[in-house]
């Protein structure tokens, strides 16, 4: 019984870790992409 419940609990832990990582990385990705596109637009304009 415990052996059967173990993989699902490990999977839940991994999923929650991925969820937290995604939430934490979203602002960074948004900031980097905004900065990148801003620089790209500035390069194209100049």
mmCIF file of the N, C-alpha and C atoms, coordinates in Angstrom:
data_MODEL
# 
_entry.id   MODEL 
# 
loop_
_atom_site.group_PDB 
_atom_site.id 
_atom_site.type_symbol 
_atom_site.label_atom_id 
_atom_site.label_alt_id 
_atom_site.label_comp_id 
_atom_site.label_asym_id 
_atom_site.label_entity_id 
_atom_site.label_seq_id 
_atom_site.pdbx_PDB_ins_code 
_atom_site.Cartn_x 
_atom_site.Cartn_y 
_atom_site.Cartn_z 
_atom_site.occupancy 
_atom_site.B_iso_or_equiv 
_atom_site.pdbx_formal_charge 
_atom_site.auth_seq_id 
_atom_site.auth_comp_id 
_atom_site.auth_asym_id 
_atom_site.auth_atom_id 
_atom_site.pdbx_PDB_model_num 
ATOM 1   N N  . UNK A 1 1  ? 0.834  -1.201 0.000   1.00 0.00 ? 1  UNK A N  1 
ATOM 2   C CA . UNK A 1 1  ? 0.000  0.000  0.000   1.00 0.00 ? 1  UNK A CA 1 
ATOM 3   C C  . UNK A 1 1  ? 0.874  1.259  0.000   1.00 0.00 ? 1  UNK A C  1 
ATOM 4   N N  . UNK A 1 2  ? 1.855  1.282  0.875   1.00 0.00 ? 2  UNK A N  1 
ATOM 5   C CA . UNK A 1 2  ? 2.763  2.420  0.942   1.00 0.00 ? 2  UNK A CA 1 
ATOM 6   C C  . UNK A 1 2  ? 3.576  2.527  -0.338  1.00 0.00 ? 2  UNK A C  1 
ATOM 7   N N  . UNK A 1 3  ? 4.002  1.366  -0.878  1.00 0.00 ? 3  UNK A N  1 
ATOM 8   C CA . UNK A 1 3  ? 4.807  1.336  -2.103  1.00 0.00 ? 3  UNK A CA 1 
ATOM 9   C C  . UNK A 1 3  ? 4.034  1.910  -3.281  1.00 0.00 ? 3  UNK A C  1 
ATOM 10  N N  . UNK A 1 4  ? 2.718  1.663  -3.310  1.00 0.00 ? 4  UNK A N  1 
ATOM 11  C CA . UNK A 1 4  ? 1.894  2.186  -4.404  1.00 0.00 ? 4  UNK A CA 1 
ATOM 12  C C  . UNK A 1 4  ? 1.689  3.689  -4.270  1.00 0.00 ? 4  UNK A C  1 
ATOM 13  N N  . UNK A 1 5  ? 1.620  4.192  -3.022  1.00 0.00 ? 5  UNK A N  1 
ATOM 14  C CA . UNK A 1 5  ? 1.388  5.621  -2.818  1.00 0.00 ? 5  UNK A CA 1 
ATOM 15  C C  . UNK A 1 5  ? 2.641  6.459  -3.008  1.00 0.00 ? 5  UNK A C  1 
ATOM 16  N N  . UNK A 1 6  ? 3.808  5.808  -2.966  1.00 0.00 ? 6  UNK A N  1 
ATOM 17  C CA . UNK A 1 6  ? 5.065  6.550  -3.036  1.00 0.00 ? 6  UNK A CA 1 
ATOM 18  C C  . UNK A 1 6  ? 5.299  7.238  -4.381  1.00 0.00 ? 6  UNK A C  1 
ATOM 19  N N  . UNK A 1 7  ? 5.155  6.550  -5.523  1.00 0.00 ? 7  UNK A N  1 
ATOM 20  C CA . UNK A 1 7  ? 5.399  7.221  -6.809  1.00 0.00 ? 7  UNK A CA 1 
ATOM 21  C C  . UNK A 1 7  ? 4.500  8.433  -7.035  1.00 0.00 ? 7  UNK A C  1 
ATOM 22  N N  . UNK A 1 8  ? 3.231  8.323  -6.631  1.00 0.00 ? 8  UNK A N  1 
ATOM 23  C CA . UNK A 1 8  ? 2.318  9.453  -6.847  1.00 0.00 ? 8  UNK A CA 1 
ATOM 24  C C  . UNK A 1 8  ? 2.716  10.640 -5.983  1.00 0.00 ? 8  UNK A C  1 
ATOM 25  N N  . UNK A 1 9  ? 3.174  10.372 -4.753  1.00 0.00 ? 9  UNK A N  1 
ATOM 26  C CA . UNK A 1 9  ? 3.588  11.484 -3.892  1.00 0.00 ? 9  UNK A CA 1 
ATOM 27  C C  . UNK A 1 9  ? 4.858  12.128 -4.431  1.00 0.00 ? 9  UNK A C  1 
ATOM 28  N N  . UNK A 1 10 ? 5.772  11.325 -4.973  1.00 0.00 ? 10 UNK A N  1 
ATOM 29  C CA . UNK A 1 10 ? 6.992  11.866 -5.579  1.00 0.00 ? 10 UNK A CA 1 
ATOM 30  C C  . UNK A 1 10 ? 6.622  12.713 -6.799  1.00 0.00 ? 10 UNK A C  1 
ATOM 31  N N  . UNK A 1 11 ? 5.674  12.210 -7.585  1.00 0.00 ? 11 UNK A N  1 
ATOM 32  C CA . UNK A 1 11 ? 5.230  12.946 -8.774  1.00 0.00 ? 11 UNK A CA 1 
ATOM 33  C C  . UNK A 1 11 ? 4.600  14.278 -8.364  1.00 0.00 ? 11 UNK A C  1 
ATOM 34  N N  . UNK A 1 12 ? 3.803  14.270 -7.279  1.00 0.00 ? 12 UNK A N  1 
ATOM 35  C CA . UNK A 1 12 ? 3.183  15.497 -6.794  1.00 0.00 ? 12 UNK A CA 1 
ATOM 36  C C  . UNK A 1 12 ? 4.237  16.495 -6.344  1.00 0.00 ? 12 UNK A C  1 
ATOM 37  N N  . UNK A 1 13 ? 5.275  16.008 -5.670  1.00 0.00 ? 13 UNK A N  1 
ATOM 38  C CA . UNK A 1 13 ? 6.348  16.893 -5.227  1.00 0.00 ? 13 UNK A CA 1 
ATOM 39  C C  . UNK A 1 13 ? 7.049  17.503 -6.437  1.00 0.00 ? 13 UNK A C  1 
ATOM 40  N N  . UNK A 1 14 ? 7.337  16.692 -7.434  1.00 0.00 ? 14 UNK A N  1 
ATOM 41  C CA . UNK A 1 14 ? 7.997  17.199 -8.647  1.00 0.00 ? 14 UNK A CA 1 
ATOM 42  C C  . UNK A 1 14 ? 7.113  18.211 -9.355  1.00 0.00 ? 14 UNK A C  1 
ATOM 43  N N  . UNK A 1 15 ? 5.821  17.919 -9.470  1.00 0.00 ? 15 UNK A N  1 
ATOM 44  C CA . UNK A 1 15 ? 4.901  18.838 -10.135 1.00 0.00 ? 15 UNK A CA 1 
ATOM 45  C C  . UNK A 1 15 ? 4.822  20.164 -9.400  1.00 0.00 ? 15 UNK A C  1 
ATOM 46  N N  . UNK A 1 16 ? 4.771  20.119 -8.058  1.00 0.00 ? 16 UNK A N  1 
ATOM 47  C CA . UNK A 1 16 ? 4.681  21.362 -7.298  1.00 0.00 ? 16 UNK A CA 1 
ATOM 48  C C  . UNK A 1 16 ? 5.976  22.155 -7.435  1.00 0.00 ? 16 UNK A C  1 
ATOM 49  N N  . UNK A 1 17 ? 7.122  21.467 -7.488  1.00 0.00 ? 17 UNK A N  1 
ATOM 50  C CA . UNK A 1 17 ? 8.395  22.162 -7.682  1.00 0.00 ? 17 UNK A CA 1 
ATOM 51  C C  . UNK A 1 17 ? 8.424  22.834 -9.050  1.00 0.00 ? 17 UNK A C  1 
ATOM 52  N N  . UNK A 1 18 ? 7.974  22.131 -10.076 1.00 0.00 ? 18 UNK A N  1 
ATOM 53  C CA . UNK A 1 18 ? 7.940  22.717 -11.422 1.00 0.00 ? 18 UNK A CA 1 
ATOM 54  C C  . UNK A 1 18 ? 7.009  23.928 -11.453 1.00 0.00 ? 18 UNK A C  1 
ATOM 55  N N  . UNK A 1 19 ? 5.872  23.813 -10.768 1.00 0.00 ? 19 UNK A N  1 
ATOM 56  C CA . UNK A 1 19 ? 4.894  24.899 -10.717 1.00 0.00 ? 19 UNK A CA 1 
ATOM 57  C C  . UNK A 1 19 ? 5.513  26.147 -10.104 1.00 0.00 ? 19 UNK A C  1 
ATOM 58  N N  . UNK A 1 20 ? 6.218  25.949 -8.978  1.00 0.00 ? 20 UNK A N  1 
ATOM 59  C CA . UNK A 1 20 ? 6.877  27.074 -8.302  1.00 0.00 ? 20 UNK A CA 1 
ATOM 60  C C  . UNK A 1 20 ? 7.955  27.662 -9.198  1.00 0.00 ? 20 UNK A C  1 
ATOM 61  N N  . UNK A 1 21 ? 8.739  26.810 -9.863  1.00 0.00 ? 21 UNK A N  1 
ATOM 62  C CA . UNK A 1 21 ? 9.802  27.294 -10.749 1.00 0.00 ? 21 UNK A CA 1 
ATOM 63  C C  . UNK A 1 21 ? 9.214  28.093 -11.903 1.00 0.00 ? 21 UNK A C  1 
ATOM 64  N N  . UNK A 1 22 ? 8.120  27.620 -12.459 1.00 0.00 ? 22 UNK A N  1 
ATOM 65  C CA . UNK A 1 22 ? 7.478  28.335 -13.568 1.00 0.00 ? 22 UNK A CA 1 
ATOM 66  C C  . UNK A 1 22 ? 7.000  29.704 -13.110 1.00 0.00 ? 22 UNK A C  1 
ATOM 67  N N  . UNK A 1 23 ? 6.359  29.743 -11.937 1.00 0.00 ? 23 UNK A N  1 
ATOM 68  C CA . UNK A 1 23 ? 5.858  31.018 -11.410 1.00 0.00 ? 23 UNK A CA 1 
ATOM 69  C C  . UNK A 1 23 ? 7.003  31.980 -11.143 1.00 0.00 ? 23 UNK A C  1 
ATOM 70  N N  . UNK A 1 24 ? 8.107  31.454 -10.587 1.00 0.00 ? 24 UNK A N  1 
ATOM 71  C CA . UNK A 1 24 ? 9.253  32.310 -10.286 1.00 0.00 ? 24 UNK A CA 1 
ATOM 72  C C  . UNK A 1 24 ? 9.947  32.789 -11.558 1.00 0.00 ? 24 UNK A C  1 
ATOM 73  N N  . UNK A 1 25 ? 9.958  31.951 -12.586 1.00 0.00 ? 25 UNK A N  1 
ATOM 74  C CA . UNK A 1 25 ? 10.686 32.307 -13.809 1.00 0.00 ? 25 UNK A CA 1 
ATOM 75  C C  . UNK A 1 25 ? 9.872  33.206 -14.742 1.00 0.00 ? 25 UNK A C  1 
ATOM 76  N N  . UNK A 1 26 ? 8.560  33.232 -14.598 1.00 0.00 ? 26 UNK A N  1 
ATOM 77  C CA . UNK A 1 26 ? 7.736  34.053 -15.495 1.00 0.00 ? 26 UNK A CA 1 
ATOM 78  C C  . UNK A 1 26 ? 8.113  35.534 -15.483 1.00 0.00 ? 26 UNK A C  1 
ATOM 79  N N  . UNK A 1 27 ? 8.240  36.185 -14.321 1.00 0.00 ? 27 UNK A N  1 
ATOM 80  C CA . UNK A 1 27 ? 8.640  37.599 -14.336 1.00 0.00 ? 27 UNK A CA 1 
ATOM 81  C C  . UNK A 1 27 ? 10.004 37.808 -14.975 1.00 0.00 ? 27 UNK A C  1 
ATOM 82  N N  . UNK A 1 28 ? 10.947 36.894 -14.712 1.00 0.00 ? 28 UNK A N  1 
ATOM 83  C CA . UNK A 1 28 ? 12.288 37.020 -15.294 1.00 0.00 ? 28 UNK A CA 1 
ATOM 84  C C  . UNK A 1 28 ? 12.222 36.912 -16.807 1.00 0.00 ? 28 UNK A C  1 
ATOM 85  N N  . UNK A 1 29 ? 11.446 35.943 -17.287 1.00 0.00 ? 29 UNK A N  1 
ATOM 86  C CA . UNK A 1 29 ? 11.305 35.757 -18.735 1.00 0.00 ? 29 UNK A CA 1 
ATOM 87  C C  . UNK A 1 29 ? 10.639 36.980 -19.362 1.00 0.00 ? 29 UNK A C  1 
ATOM 88  N N  . UNK A 1 30 ? 9.611  37.492 -18.706 1.00 0.00 ? 30 UNK A N  1 
ATOM 89  C CA . UNK A 1 30 ? 8.917  38.671 -19.229 1.00 0.00 ? 30 UNK A CA 1 
ATOM 90  C C  . UNK A 1 30 ? 9.862  39.866 -19.288 1.00 0.00 ? 30 UNK A C  1 
ATOM 91  N N  . UNK A 1 31 ? 10.627 40.052 -18.219 1.00 0.00 ? 31 UNK A N  1 
ATOM 92  C CA . UNK A 1 31 ? 11.569 41.170 -18.158 1.00 0.00 ? 31 UNK A CA 1 
ATOM 93  C C  . UNK A 1 31 ? 12.625 41.038 -19.245 1.00 0.00 ? 31 UNK A C  1 
ATOM 94  N N  . UNK A 1 32 ? 13.201 39.838 -19.372 1.00 0.00 ? 32 UNK A N  1 
ATOM 95  C CA . UNK A 1 32 ? 14.249 39.620 -20.373 1.00 0.00 ? 32 UNK A CA 1 
ATOM 96  C C  . UNK A 1 32 ? 13.702 39.819 -21.775 1.00 0.00 ? 32 UNK A C  1 
ATOM 97  N N  . UNK A 1 33 ? 12.510 39.284 -22.057 1.00 0.00 ? 33 UNK A N  1 
ATOM 98  C CA . UNK A 1 33 ? 11.954 39.400 -23.403 1.00 0.00 ? 33 UNK A CA 1 
ATOM 99  C C  . UNK A 1 33 ? 11.579 40.853 -23.697 1.00 0.00 ? 33 UNK A C  1 
ATOM 100 N N  . UNK A 1 34 ? 11.050 41.563 -22.701 1.00 0.00 ? 34 UNK A N  1 
ATOM 101 C CA . UNK A 1 34 ? 10.730 42.982 -22.903 1.00 0.00 ? 34 UNK A CA 1 
ATOM 102 C C  . UNK A 1 34 ? 12.002 43.764 -23.198 1.00 0.00 ? 34 UNK A C  1 
ATOM 103 N N  . UNK A 1 35 ? 13.038 43.479 -22.436 1.00 0.00 ? 35 UNK A N  1 
ATOM 104 C CA . UNK A 1 35 ? 14.311 44.176 -22.625 1.00 0.00 ? 35 UNK A CA 1 
ATOM 105 C C  . UNK A 1 35 ? 14.882 43.836 -23.999 1.00 0.00 ? 35 UNK A C  1 
ATOM 106 N N  . UNK A 1 36 ? 14.794 42.550 -24.361 1.00 0.00 ? 36 UNK A N  1 
ATOM 107 C CA . UNK A 1 36 ? 15.335 42.102 -25.648 1.00 0.00 ? 36 UNK A CA 1 
ATOM 108 C C  . UNK A 1 36 ? 14.599 42.772 -26.799 1.00 0.00 ? 36 UNK A C  1 
ATOM 109 N N  . UNK A 1 37 ? 13.275 42.763 -26.737 1.00 0.00 ? 37 UNK A N  1 
ATOM 110 C CA . UNK A 1 37 ? 12.499 43.350 -27.831 1.00 0.00 ? 37 UNK A CA 1 
ATOM 111 C C  . UNK A 1 37 ? 12.662 44.870 -27.873 1.00 0.00 ? 37 UNK A C  1 
ATOM 112 N N  . UNK A 1 38 ? 12.831 45.476 -26.704 1.00 0.00 ? 38 UNK A N  1 
ATOM 113 C CA . UNK A 1 38 ? 13.062 46.921 -26.651 1.00 0.00 ? 38 UNK A CA 1 
ATOM 114 C C  . UNK A 1 38 ? 14.396 47.257 -27.332 1.00 0.00 ? 38 UNK A C  1 
ATOM 115 N N  . UNK A 1 39 ? 15.429 46.487 -27.003 1.00 0.00 ? 39 UNK A N  1 
ATOM 116 C CA . UNK A 1 39 ? 16.738 46.695 -27.630 1.00 0.00 ? 39 UNK A CA 1 
ATOM 117 C C  . UNK A 1 39 ? 16.670 46.421 -29.130 1.00 0.00 ? 39 UNK A C  1 
ATOM 118 N N  . UNK A 1 40 ? 15.941 45.387 -29.501 1.00 0.00 ? 40 UNK A N  1 
ATOM 119 C CA . UNK A 1 40 ? 15.800 45.023 -30.904 1.00 0.00 ? 40 UNK A CA 1 
ATOM 120 C C  . UNK A 1 40 ? 15.114 46.157 -31.669 1.00 0.00 ? 40 UNK A C  1 
ATOM 121 N N  . UNK A 1 41 ? 14.036 46.697 -31.092 1.00 0.00 ? 41 UNK A N  1 
ATOM 122 C CA . UNK A 1 41 ? 13.317 47.799 -31.737 1.00 0.00 ? 41 UNK A CA 1 
ATOM 123 C C  . UNK A 1 41 ? 14.216 49.021 -31.856 1.00 0.00 ? 41 UNK A C  1 
ATOM 124 N N  . UNK A 1 42 ? 14.998 49.285 -30.809 1.00 0.00 ? 42 UNK A N  1 
ATOM 125 C CA . UNK A 1 42 ? 15.899 50.433 -30.832 1.00 0.00 ? 42 UNK A CA 1 
ATOM 126 C C  . UNK A 1 42 ? 16.957 50.254 -31.908 1.00 0.00 ? 42 UNK A C  1 
ATOM 127 N N  . UNK A 1 43 ? 17.452 49.025 -32.054 1.00 0.00 ? 43 UNK A N  1 
ATOM 128 C CA . UNK A 1 43 ? 18.448 48.749 -33.101 1.00 0.00 ? 43 UNK A CA 1 
ATOM 129 C C  . UNK A 1 43 ? 17.829 48.936 -34.486 1.00 0.00 ? 43 UNK A C  1 
ATOM 130 N N  . UNK A 1 44 ? 16.609 48.494 -34.649 1.00 0.00 ? 44 UNK A N  1 
ATOM 131 C CA . UNK A 1 44 ? 15.947 48.611 -35.949 1.00 0.00 ? 44 UNK A CA 1 
ATOM 132 C C  . UNK A 1 44 ? 15.645 50.066 -36.283 1.00 0.00 ? 44 UNK A C  1 
ATOM 133 N N  . UNK A 1 45 ? 15.267 50.831 -35.265 1.00 0.00 ? 45 UNK A N  1 
ATOM 134 C CA . UNK A 1 45 ? 14.953 52.249 -35.488 1.00 0.00 ? 45 UNK A CA 1 
ATOM 135 C C  . UNK A 1 45 ? 16.231 53.015 -35.839 1.00 0.00 ? 45 UNK A C  1 
ATOM 136 N N  . UNK A 1 46 ? 17.301 52.737 -35.107 1.00 0.00 ? 46 UNK A N  1 
ATOM 137 C CA . UNK A 1 46 ? 18.579 53.403 -35.372 1.00 0.00 ? 46 UNK A CA 1 
ATOM 138 C C  . UNK A 1 46 ? 19.243 52.697 -36.559 1.00 0.00 ? 46 UNK A C  1 
# 
